[in-house]
Amino acid sequence: MSFTLEDLDRIVRARAAASPDESYTAKLLARGVEKCAQKLGEEAVEAAIAAVTHDREELTAEAADVLYHLLVVLRAGGVELGAVMAELEARTSQTGLEEKASRSRKTP
């Protein structure tokens, strides 16, 4: 059995419902979306640095942090993982370049 993003999302949801005194996830969420987003940004930068320095072990650890903090930000923003996955699925019907071009046409 392998661990999935959906498994992590279930854990984040459960921990979000706990007391901030007992759960880091609940504590982050209690501090608001701004703090959650700040933590996501910090972890993303650390992952990027690990990638650039070719530190595979550190990149693995930081990528895990990024995924966790992204799910926390989604929870703080009221966005379900399923909605993100549906968006990704819809985008696979075209190439990345086509999808990006369609987004730029939508914006005035």
C-alpha positions as CSV (number, residue, x, y, z in Angstrom):
1,M,0.0,0.0,0.0
2,S,1.4,3.4,-0.9
3,F,0.7,6.8,0.8
4,T,-1.2,9.2,-1.4
5,L,-1.9,12.9,-1.5
6,E,-5.5,12.1,-0.6
7,D,-4.1,10.3,2.5
8,L,-2.2,13.4,3.5
9,D,-5.3,15.5,2.9
10,R,-7.3,13.3,5.2
11,I,-4.6,13.7,7.9
12,V,-4.6,17.5,7.4
13,R,-8.4,17.7,7.7
14,A,-8.3,15.6,10.9
15,R,-5.5,17.6,12.5
16,A,-7.2,20.9,11.5
17,A,-10.1,19.9,13.7
18,A,-7.9,19.3,16.7
19,S,-7.0,21.9,19.3
20,P,-4.1,24.3,18.4
21,D,-2.5,23.2,21.6
22,E,-2.3,19.6,20.3
23,S,-1.8,20.1,16.5
24,Y,0.7,22.1,14.5
25,T,-1.8,22.0,11.6
26,A,-4.6,23.5,13.8
27,K,-2.1,26.1,15.2
28,L,-1.1,27.2,11.7
29,L,-4.7,27.4,10.6
30,A,-5.6,29.4,13.7
31,R,-3.0,32.0,12.7
32,G,-4.8,32.6,9.4
33,V,-4.3,32.1,5.7
34,E,-1.5,34.7,5.6
35,K,0.7,32.7,8.0
36,C,-0.2,29.4,6.2
37,A,0.8,31.0,2.8
38,Q,4.0,32.4,4.3
39,K,5.0,28.9,5.5
40,L,4.2,27.5,2.0
41,G,6.4,30.1,0.4
42,E,9.3,29.4,2.8
43,E,9.1,25.7,2.1
44,A,8.9,26.3,-1.7
45,V,12.0,28.4,-1.6
46,E,13.9,25.8,0.4
47,A,12.8,23.1,-2.1
48,A,14.0,25.3,-5.0
49,I,17.4,25.9,-3.3
50,A,17.7,22.1,-2.7
51,A,17.0,21.5,-6.4
52,V,19.5,24.0,-7.6
53,T,22.2,22.7,-5.2
54,H,21.4,19.1,-6.4
55,D,20.7,18.0,-2.9
56,R,18.3,15.1,-3.6
57,E,17.8,14.2,0.1
58,E,17.0,17.7,1.1
59,L,14.8,18.2,-2.0
60,T,12.8,15.1,-1.0
61,A,12.3,16.5,2.5
62,E,11.4,20.0,1.3
63,A,9.1,18.6,-1.3
64,A,7.2,16.8,1.4
65,D,7.0,20.1,3.4
66,V,5.7,21.9,0.3
67,L,2.9,19.3,-0.3
68,Y,1.9,19.4,3.4
69,H,1.9,23.2,3.5
70,L,0.0,23.4,0.2
71,L,-2.7,21.3,1.7
72,V,-2.9,23.5,4.7
73,V,-3.2,26.6,2.5
74,L,-5.9,24.9,0.5
75,R,-7.7,24.2,3.8
76,A,-7.3,27.8,5.0
77,G,-8.6,29.0,1.6
78,G,-11.6,26.7,1.6
79,V,-10.4,24.8,-1.5
80,E,-10.8,21.1,-1.6
81,L,-8.0,18.9,-3.0
82,G,-10.6,17.3,-5.3
83,A,-11.1,20.7,-7.0
84,V,-7.4,21.0,-7.6
85,M,-7.2,17.5,-8.9
86,A,-10.1,18.1,-11.2
87,E,-8.4,21.2,-12.6
88,L,-5.2,19.2,-13.2
89,E,-7.3,16.5,-14.9
90,A,-8.9,19.1,-17.2
91,R,-5.6,20.5,-18.1
92,T,-4.3,17.1,-19.3
93,S,-6.6,17.3,-22.3
94,Q,-4.1,19.7,-23.9
95,T,-0.4,20.3,-23.9
96,G,1.1,22.5,-21.2
97,L,2.0,25.1,-23.9
98,E,-1.6,25.1,-25.2
99,E,-3.0,25.4,-21.7
100,K,-0.7,28.3,-20.8
101,A,-1.6,30.1,-24.0
102,S,-5.3,29.7,-23.3
103,R,-4.9,31.3,-19.9
104,S,-3.1,34.4,-21.3
105,R,-5.9,34.8,-23.9
106,K,-8.5,34.9,-21.1
107,T,-6.8,37.8,-19.3
108,P,-7.3,41.3,-20.8
